[in-house]
């Protein structure tokens, strides 16, 4: 297989490249040259936001069985790339987001749920939801519904993460001591390991799939307790998880998802939208999700290989809870029902 990856040096793109190389595919990447591509790829340089940013791609002699695009800003660069590649690539796989659904999709929502309005395939930057939906429209406009795959990913974790969720938890737990663990322990989580996401994408190319797919683990693949317990075991720290009731966390003014990454309170629109999608279509087409222990261990090993500090995208909010806030909440929660030492 001949694969073109637009980007290909960070997080999802890097995982797709490594998975494709592992299958013996011929891989070409186009990126801005800010990060070193994986060994074994054909590297093209271009900034999709600048005039002439696709010139290297236009001048390259060759075509591809598929292109994978992870762009997450204004739709216009997706629109321009898709139009350029029409006739040169057999299938266009766009890594979109479950954020394209009209807020808030109910628990159990499928790919048929309503999507946000007001998105355009050639628009400049608006907001994340409409940017991603605009990217979807750009791909379908150029490749049609039969030759496009819309990967509506949810929470993505694993090696190469550059948005600060699992790396923050690993860093915090590695420091040890009492750790504010937002409850309940059995809160179901839904996410996808980036390596499992990459494997499904390549399988979608091989199977010649088309259309939208909710791409995350089945509901309840792991719980908050299993996730944080895995972090403690993997780091080998002396951390003591102090399970704290959701109302205590919220009353302290702590922002779910951002200050306590991954976690959102149970019984809320946020939990339904982020941890309760119907993924039966993806599972039926080959999605397989590894245990949470493997995701945590793989990320910890990767962090160790780069010196312990994860990269962070400058267009994403910094995640994590300030130590003084954590200490204040833990001190106030002592002996309160819903907490454990």
N, C-alpha and C positions, 0 to 999 in steps of 0.2 A: 504494500500500500504506500502511496505517496501522500504525505500530509503536510499542509501548511498551517502553522500556528502564528496568529497575529499576537505578538507579545512573546510568550514562551520562556521568560526568564524568572518569573515570580509566581509564587503560590499555585493557583489553578493551572496557569499556562505551563509552568515548569513541571508540574505533576503529569500533565498530558504528554509533554515532550518525552519525559523519562519513560513513561509507560509505552509510548509508541516505539521508542528506540529499543526497549526491552523486547518488543515483538518483532524486531527486525525491520521496522518500517523505515522508509526514506523520508526524513523530516527536514523541512525548511522553516525558518523562523524569520519574522520581520519585527524588529523592535528599535528603540531609540539608541541602543548601544550603551545604556547606562549600567547594565549588568552583563556579566559574562554568560553567553549561552552554554548549554550543556555540550560536552564534547560529542562530536559525531554528527552535528547538524550542519546544514547549509545556512549561513547567517547572512541576512540582508538587513541594511540599516535604513531607517526612515522614521520620521516623526509624523504621525497621522494628523496631528493638529496644526502642522505647518504647511505652507504652500510647497508643492512638490514632494510631500511626505511619502507618497506612494510611487515615486519615480523608480526606485530600485525594484519594486515589485512589478511594475509595468514593463521594465526592461529585461526582467529575468526570463530566460528561455525555458519554458516548461509549463506543465499543468499538474493538477493534483486530483486525487480521488476525493479529497475533502479538505475543508478549511475549518479550523476551530478559532473562534474569536471570543475573547474574554473582556472586551471593552465595557467600561461601566460609567462612562460620562456621557457627554452630549451624543445623540444618535448620529449626527452628521458623518463622523469618521466611519461608522459602520455602513452607512448608506453609500459612501464613496468607495469603500473597499469592496462591498458586495457587488456594486455595479461594475467595477473593474474586473472582478473575478468571475462574473457571469460568463459561462462558456469555457472557462479555464479550470473550474473546479466542479466536481460532480455533486458535492453536497456541502451545505454551509451549516455548521453547528455553532449556534450562538449561546453562550453561557449567560442566561438571563437571571431572573430572580423571582421568588414567590411574592416579592413586593409589588409585582405588576397587578396583582388582584386588588379590586376595590376594597378598601378597608371598611370593616374588618371581616375577612372571610370566616364563615362559621367552621367549627371543628368538623373535620371530615370532608373539607372542600376538595373538589377534583379540578382537573384542568378545564372543566366547563364553567367554572366560577367566573363572574363578571370581572373584567379588567378595567383599569383606570382609563378615564377619558382624557382627551386633550393632548395626546401624544402624537408626534409627527415624525416620519422616518428621516427627514433631513433637518431637524430642528437643532438649534444650539442648546446649550445646557439649561435645564429647567430644574427639576428635582429628581431624586434617584428613581422614584417609581416611574415617572414619565420618560426619563432617559432610557431606562431599561425597556419599557414598552415600545418606545420609539425605535430602539435597536431591533426589537423583534419585527416591527413593521418594515424596517429597512431590509432585513434579510428576506422576508417573505415577498416583498415587492420585487426583489431582484431574482430570487431563486424559485419562487412559487412555493406552495404548501408541500408539494411532493418531494422537493429536494432541500428542504430546510428542517433543522431540528432545533427546537427552543427548549433549552435546559433550564427549567425554573427551579434553581437551587434554593435551599434554605440556608440554615447555619452550616458553614463549612469549617472543619477543623482538620488538623494534621500538620505534618512537616511543611516548612516554607510559609507558614501562616504569617502574614504581615499586617494583620488588623488588630492583634493584641488581645485575643480572647483566651484560648488555652495557654499561650505563653505567659499571660499574666497570672493565671491560676497556678501554673507550675512554679513561677518565680515566687509568688506569695507563700505557697505551701513549703517550698524549699527553705524559706527563712525560718520556718518552725514556729513553735509557740501556739497559743490559742488563735484559731482562725474562725472568723465569722462565716458560718455556713448557712446560706439562706434556705429555709425549709419549704415544704417538708422533704424529708429524706427520699420518699418514694415519688417525688414529683417526676412525671415522665418527660424525657427529653427526646427531641427529634433533630438529627443532624446528619451530616455525611462526612466520612473521612475523605480528604481530597484525593487519595489514591483510589478509593472505590468510585468516586465521581469520575476520575480519569478513565478507569477501566470501563465504566458503563459508556462513556462517550465513544471510546474506540469500538466497543461492541456495537453501538448504534450505527457507526460508519460501516462496519462489516455487515450488519443486518439490513442496511439501507432503510433505516427507520426515518420517520418524518413526523412533524407536528410537535405540540408541547408536551412536556413531561415534568411533573413535580419530582424533584430529585433530592431526596433525603431519606434517611432510614425509616423503616416502619415505625409507627407511633409506639413509644415506650421501649425502643431499642435499648435504651439505658435510662437510669434514673439519676437525679442529682446526687443521691448518695453514692451510687456506683461510680459516677464520674469523679467526685472528689476523693472517694476512697482510693481510686486508681492513682490519682495524683499523689496521695500520701505514700502509697506503696512504691510507686515508681521513683520518687525523689529520695526515699529512704529517710525523710526528715522526722523530727520529733513533733510535728504539727499535731495539734489536738483540735478536731473539728467541733465547734460549738454551734450545734443546730439551733437556729433562731427562727421563730415563727414569722411568717410573711408580714403580718401586721406590724410587728416591731420594726422590721427592716423598712417598711414603707413610712411608718410614723417618724422614723429618723431622717426622712427626706432623701434616702438613698435611691438613686435612679436605676431601676431594673435594666438589664441588658448592657448598660454602659458602665456603671460603677461596679456592678456585680455581673461580669460577662456571662453569657449563656442563660442565666437565670431570669425568668419572668414569673410573677406570682400566679398561682393556680386559680382557675375559675375566672380568668380575665380574657378580654378580647385579644390581648397580646399573646397569651398562651395558646389560644385557639389558632391564631394566625401563624405563630412561629414553631409550634411543637405539636400540631394536630392535623396535618395535611393527609389526605388520602394519596398514597404512593403506589397503589396496586398496579397502575399502568407501567411504572418503571420496574417494579419487581417482576412483573410478567415478561419483561423484555431484558432480563438479565441482571438487574441490580442486586448485588450481594454486599452486605455490610459487615465488616470485621468487628470483633468485640471492642468495647470502649478501652479495655486495658491495652490493646495494640495501638489504638490511636494515641493514647497518652504516652506510652513508651516510645513510639516512633517520633513523636514531637520532642520529647525530652532528649532522645539521642541526637536528633538534628540540632537542637539548641546547644548541646555540648560540643558538637562538631564545629560550631561557629563562634565559640567563646561565651555562650550563655545568654547573649542578648539578641532578641529577635528584631529583624528590620520592621519598620512601621511605615505604612503608606501615609504621605503627608495630606492626602485628601480624606482621611478617616479620623474620627474623633479618638482621642487617647482614652483607653479603657482602664478601669481599675478603681479601687477604693483607697482613699488616703489613709495612712496608718492611724492618724489621730481620730478620724471618724470611726474606723473600725474599733479602736480601743474604747471610745466613748460608748458605742452601742453595746459592746461586750460587757462593759462595766455596769451599764444600766439594765442589761438583760439577765443578770445573775439571779437565779432562782425563779425566773418567770416561766410559767407553763409554756411548753413549746421549745424549750432550750434544754440542751444536755451538755454536761462538761466534757 
